[in-house]
């Protein structure tokens, strides 16, 4: 795993930053993509010359095209950019619904569509969707998030079917709750709406998985790197679930 060019969307924080750091540590060149300038620059600075930061809104078709024009041929695309909101269905606003579909599904579509042709032409490439267990099952108060992650998984499967036999693969990782800022905000919302402490709210999230704890971002990064490895050429159209066995 040396010398490849890896693009990681949402590469400034949480899972994305862990993915960037893992690929860079293995000798790959990484483009960390995101909308948060400070986070992207901090990630690039922490990782040294192997990592380049790029500010890009993955929901903007023109911005994605501009990003592709600025970088070299891409060997690995990690569609990690994501947002989440929680509310009962009847209180889910159209704006929240659309924002989650835009980032979690349309952003992955735009980036994948832009980079797959070059991969197929070169006869090699890896696409990894960072989805969620919400891409496998439904749960209360997550209509927008669950629908968008199901869409991302469906996109992965369709792309896998199109690239089968070309040397390019498309797969997804589906983690349960990960110790990130996004999960911390979820914990805070649960605490605010239920009157529980944040520790009790986190325990409620942990209880949804037999793992018995939150995942660390580095565990998800390991799974992403595994699916992106040259040795994973026979793995295509698959979902790797990271939840301790709760989803089988």
N, C-alpha and C positions, 0 to 999 in steps of 0.2 A: 504494500500500500504506500508506494512512494511516488512522488512526482505528478500525481494527478491534480486536476483543478476541480475543486469542490465548491459548489454554491449552497449556502445555507440561508434560507429565508427566516426572518425572525431570529437572526443570529446574535443579537445583543444581550439577551437575558435568558435565564432559566435553562430549559432544555436546549435551546438554540446555541447558547454560549457553550454549554458542555459539549455539544456536537462539534462546534468549531474547534474547541481546545483539543478534542480527541483526534480529529483528523490532522490538525497542525502538529501534534505531538508525534504522529506517525510519518511525518515528512511530506504531507500533502500541502499544496497551496490552497488557501481557502478564501473565498469571498463571502464575508459576513454581510448580509443584506437586512435592512430594517428601516423603519420610519423614525426611530428614536436616535437622533444624531449622537447624543452623549453616550448612550449605551453602546452603540456600534463603535464609536471611537475608543471607548474604554476597552472593549473586547479586543479590538485590533492592537491597541497599545500593549495590552497584557500578553498577547501571543507573539509579538515580534514580527519580523519581516515575512513570515509565512502567511500572515493574515492581512487582507485588505478589506477595508470597510467601504460599503456602498449604500447610500441613502436611496431608497426606492420604495414606493407604495405598490405592493404587488397586485392591488386591485385596479391599478391604472394601466391600461393596455399600452399606451404610449411610453409610460415610464419603464415598463418591463422590456419593451423593444429597445429603448435607449440603453438599459443595463446590458442587454445581450450584445449590443454593438460595442460596448466599452470593454468587454472582457474577452479572453481567449476561449478556445474550444473547451467546453465543459464536459468533464468525465462523470461527475456525480452531482445530482440535484437532490437536495433535502428540502422538501416542502414542509417547513416547520411553523411558519407564521400562523398565529392563531389568536382568536379572541373568544371570550365567553361571557354570557350573561344568564342569570337565573331568575325565573318568575313563573308562577302558575300560568297555564296556557292563556287564560282569559285576561291576564295582565301583561302578556308579552306584546310589546308594541311592534308595529311594522318596522320601525327604525332599528330596533334591536334584532329582530329576525333577519332583516336585510344585511345588517352589518356583519353578522356571524356568517351568513352565506357568502358575502363578498370576500371576506378574508380567508375563511377556512376552506372554502370550495373554489370560488372563482379565482382567487389568488393562485391556488395550486394549479388550476387549469391553465391560466395565462402563462405561468412560468414553464410548466410542462410542455405546453404547445409550442412555446418559443424554442425550447432546447432539444426536444426529441428528434427533429429532423437531422440535426447535426450528428447526434449520437448514432442514429441509424445509418447515416452515410458513412461514418467511420467504423461501424460494426462493433461498437462497444459503448457501454454506458450503464449507469445505475440511477434509478429514480426511487427515492424513499419518501413516502408520506408519513409524517408524524400525525397520526389520527388519535384515537382514544378508544377506551372500552365503550364509549358512547357511540362509536362507529359499529358496534356489534349488538348492543342492547339499548333499550330505552329506559329512562328513569324520569321521575317526576320533576317538574319545574325546569326542564332543559330542552324544550321543544326546538328552539333555534339552534342550540349547540349540537344536539343529537342529530337533527336533520342535516346540518352542515357537515358533520363528521361522517355520517352515512354517505353523503354525497362525495366526500373526499375518497372514501373507500371504494365507492362505485367507479369513480374516475380512475383510480389505480387499477381496478380489474379490467376496465375497458382498454386502458393503455397497454396493460400486460398482454391482452389478446392481440392488439395491433402490432406489438414489437416482438412477439414470440418468434424465435428462430433467427433474430437479427443480431444477436449479441448484446442487446439491451434488455434490462429487466426493470420491472416496476413492482414494488412491494410496499407494505405498510407496517408500522409498529403501532400498537394500540395499548398505551399504558393506562393504568388506573391513576388516581390522584398522585401528583408529583410535588415534591417540596419546592415550589416556585412562587413568585409573586402572584401569579394568577390564582393558585390554590390559597395563598394567604388571604387574598381578597374574598374568595369564596367563604373561607372560615369567618372572616369579619362580617360578611353579610348574614351568615347563619346565626352568629352570635347576636347581631343587632335585631334580627327578626324574631328570635326565639327566646331571648333573655338569658341564654347560656353564656358561660365564659368561653373565651376563644379556645382554651384547652379542651373544654367539653365539646365544642363545635368540631374541632379537629378530630377528636375521638369518634364522633359520629360519622365522619367521612371515612376514617380508617376502618370502622366496623363494617363498611360495605364490601370490604375485600378480605379474603382469608390470609392475605399477606401479613396483616396485623400492624402495618405501618405505612407511612407515605413512601413512595419511591424516591430515590435520589436521582437528580438529572443525569448523573454519570451512568446510571444503569440503563437509561433510555439511549444515551449516546453509544453505549456498547452495542445495543441491539441494532441501532442505525448503522454503525460501522460494520457489523457482521453482515447485514443485508447488502451493503455496498462493496464488500470485499470481492476481489477478482475470483476467489474460490467459490463465491455464491452464485455462479453463472447459471446453475440449474434451478435456482429458486426464483419463480416468477408468478406474480398474481396472488401472493400469499399475505396473510396477516399474522404478525407475531404479537400475541397478547401478553402483556406484562402485568399480571394482577395476582400472582400467587396461586392461580388455579380456580378462581371464581367463575371465569367464563371458559367453558369447555366446548 
